[in-house]
Amino acid sequence: MALQREIVIYTDGGCEPNHPWRGGWGVILLFENSQGQHERTIAGGDRHTTNNRMEMTAIIKGIEALSRPCDILIYSDSQYVVKGTGNWNEGDPVHTTGWMVNWKKKGWKKSGGPLKNIDLWKKIDRLVREHKSVQMKWIKGHAGNEYNERCDTLALEERLRI
């Protein structure tokens, strides 16, 4: 039996209120190997952050949790992260790529002014290039998706814990 090489990652992050304050992020990784289907959860937080930084950190931590290059399908309820990252294949952006590629070409700047969260965008850029493929999918938050709801709970628990 061949091992499944695709990893499905659900992520969420949040900060209340959405300005530098306490925030949390949660990740659920779903994968299969010779022992069957598996699930791993990870979570964390920051005392002084924003909602977008927590959404991005969740993506970063989910990808960093992988021990080898994989095909990755990431679900996020953050349009900012999904559209910013785009889809990747063998280290290259696919033709319908995200905003990050153009920001990088312009020296990590955007046309409407300074780019926020450059440090995290650079990490995401490096990480997606290390994997076989990365596909970003947007899902509506708080709409009953089991894994999205669980990630939201993980993020909230971390936010309240710190």
C-alpha positions in Angstrom: 0.0 0.0 0.0 1.5 3.4 -1.0 1.5 6.0 1.7 -0.7 9.0 1.1 1.5 12.0 0.6 -1.2 14.7 0.8 -1.7 16.5 4.1 -4.8 18.4 4.8 -4.4 21.4 7.2 -7.2 23.4 8.7 -6.2 26.7 10.3 -7.7 29.6 12.2 -6.4 32.6 14.1 -7.9 35.4 15.9 -7.4 38.5 18.1 -10.1 40.3 20.1 -10.3 43.2 19.6 -8.5 43.3 16.3 -5.7 45.6 17.1 -2.5 44.7 18.9 -3.8 42.6 21.7 -3.9 38.9 22.9 -4.4 36.5 20.0 -4.4 32.8 19.4 -4.1 30.3 16.5 -5.1 26.7 16.0 -4.2 24.1 13.5 -5.5 20.6 12.7 -3.4 18.4 10.4 -5.0 15.3 8.8 -3.0 12.6 7.2 -2.8 8.9 6.4 0.1 6.5 6.7 0.5 2.7 6.9 -1.1 2.7 10.4 -4.3 4.5 9.1 -5.7 7.9 9.3 -4.3 10.4 11.8 -5.0 13.8 13.2 -2.7 16.2 15.0 -3.6 19.5 16.7 -1.3 22.3 17.5 -2.0 25.8 18.9 -0.4 28.8 20.4 -0.8 32.5 21.0 0.8 35.9 21.4 0.2 38.7 23.9 0.6 41.5 21.4 -0.7 40.7 17.9 -3.4 41.2 15.3 -6.0 39.0 13.7 -4.1 38.8 10.4 -0.8 37.9 12.2 -2.6 35.0 14.0 -4.2 33.8 10.7 -0.7 33.8 9.1 1.0 32.2 12.0 -1.5 29.3 11.9 -0.5 28.6 8.3 3.2 28.9 9.1 3.0 26.5 12.1 0.9 24.0 10.2 3.4 23.8 7.4 6.4 23.8 9.8 4.9 20.8 11.5 5.6 18.7 8.4 8.7 16.6 8.4 9.1 16.1 4.7 8.0 17.7 1.4 4.3 17.0 0.8 1.3 17.9 -1.2 -0.6 20.2 1.1 -4.2 21.3 1.0 -4.8 24.2 3.4 -8.2 25.4 4.5 -8.5 28.9 6.0 -11.3 31.3 6.7 -9.0 34.2 6.0 -9.4 35.6 2.5 -6.3 37.7 3.3 -4.1 34.6 3.7 -5.7 32.5 1.0 -5.5 35.3 -1.7 -2.1 36.5 -0.4 -0.5 33.0 -0.6 -2.0 31.6 -3.7 -1.3 28.1 -5.0 2.1 26.5 -5.6 3.5 23.5 -7.5 7.1 22.2 -7.1 8.2 25.5 -5.6 6.7 27.7 -8.3 3.5 29.7 -8.2 0.7 28.5 -10.4 -0.7 30.9 -13.0 -3.6 32.0 -10.7 -1.1 32.9 -8.0 -1.6 35.0 -4.9 -0.7 38.5 -4.1 2.6 37.5 -2.4 4.4 36.9 -5.7 3.9 40.4 -6.9 4.7 41.9 -3.5 8.0 40.1 -3.5 8.8 41.3 -7.1 8.2 44.9 -5.9 10.6 44.4 -2.9 7.9 43.3 -0.5 5.7 46.4 -1.2 2.2 46.8 -2.5 0.9 49.5 -4.8 -1.4 51.1 -2.2 1.3 51.7 0.4 3.5 49.7 2.8 3.0 46.0 3.2 2.2 44.8 6.7 3.4 41.5 8.1 6.4 41.3 5.8 8.2 39.0 8.2 5.4 36.5 8.1 4.9 36.8 4.3 8.6 36.0 3.8 8.2 32.9 6.0 5.2 31.7 4.1 7.0 32.3 0.8 10.0 30.2 1.9 7.8 27.4 3.3 5.5 27.0 0.3 8.6 26.6 -2.0 9.8 23.7 0.1 6.8 21.4 -0.7 5.6 19.5 -3.7 2.4 21.5 -3.9 0.4 23.9 -1.8 -3.2 24.5 -2.5 -5.1 27.2 -0.5 -8.9 26.9 -0.1 -11.1 29.5 1.5 -13.9 28.2 3.8 -16.5 30.4 5.4 -15.8 30.8 9.1 -18.4 29.9 11.8 -20.5 28.1 9.2 -20.5 24.6 10.7 -17.3 23.1 9.2 -16.2 20.7 12.0 -12.5 21.3 11.6 -12.8 25.1 11.2 -14.9 25.3 14.3 -12.4 23.2 16.2 -9.5 25.4 15.0 -11.5 28.4 16.2 -11.9 26.9 19.6 -8.2 26.1 19.8 -7.3 29.7 18.9 -9.8 31.1 21.5 -8.5 28.8 24.2 -4.9 30.0 23.5 -6.0 33.6 23.5 -7.7 33.2 26.9 -4.7 31.2 28.3 -2.0 33.8 27.6 
